[in-house]
């Protein structure tokens, strides 16, 4: 794989994400990532929440599906999925999708500066299979429907403004979204075995009511150059969006998406890969491929949601595998960061950092029961690199 020099920037909290990796450090990278010791050391024994963590880190349960969130009157939703954090004065809000076929939507939990829960509320209701999504620079959450000809809904984390369906962003099996404030576009993944990677350019940045949907065009190799081409009919009728541009590059099951520092990363679960678009020179390559890992077996399988920290570390959650969140460092080392035990019928979803970077939120979508009604949302606190 050709060695490229680029910046991996990552951000903590939506207020930082809004300005495109202002917290970042440069380094040289070679892709794809390989096995090695993680920056936090080996995982310890399972704690009382059945989570294995490195030394210095602790976990707590924030919410359980079907149960009232502690200190509030709000009942947490089933099948918690994609999520993000938003600064709220000296505290923050964590939003979480509900990936159920009917009655889906998004819930939110509010925290004060000490991390104490101060409230919880609903910000979107009665949608379908809200899987992942993405935060915008103007402090909204894009919740994506993972259904054929699904929509993107723009929501208010505070629950004050009504959620709005954003038809111009296309109708397809939406998965995740990531905002690029430099190019003033939103990147979108598609969860199909023959899916595409898209970008949406709003007519006016900050207003998603109109704009242009495009699809990434490239060759069949795992690295090379790319360009963009307009999708003629974003509503996906009568021809699916992924079939409208014959030269579109096909990806096997698009999942998580993360932007920082002139780079966007996205995952594909069908082939356990993390892809990397180098936006400054319009090239793409593999940041991770489980079939190319050396030495030993791949630590990261069931590749799914992805987020990043201000140090440039990527945190990738597993759908299956052995229920781990793995870290991919700026020097292209991949290693487990945490492991959930006793929940093999579940998947890890919604990883997101608090604005100060000291807390990582995520969910086990089906918990110990293996059912959508058994979801558990967690917080991990500790000395994250910044």
Buried (B, 14 or more C-beta within 10 A) or exposed (E): EEEBEBBBBBBBBBBBBBEBBBBBBEBEBBBBBBBBEBBBEEBBEBBEBBBBBBEEBEBBBBBBBEEEBEEBEBBBBBBBBBBBBBBBEEBBBBBBBBBBEEEBBBBBBBBBEEBEBBBBBBBBEEBBBBBBBBBBBBBBBBBBBBBEBBBBBBBBBBBEEEBBEBBBBBBBBBBBBBBBBBBBBBBBBBBBEBBBBBBBBBEEBEEBEEBBBBBBBBEEEBBBEBEBBEBEBBBBEEEBBBEBBEEBBBBBBBBBBBBBBBBBBBBBBBBBBBBBBBBEEEBBBBBBBBEBBEEEEBBBBBBBBBBBBBBBBBBBBBBBBBBBBBBBBBBBBBBBBBBBBEBEBBBBBBBBBBBBBBBBBBBBBBBBBEBBBBBBBBBBBBEBBB
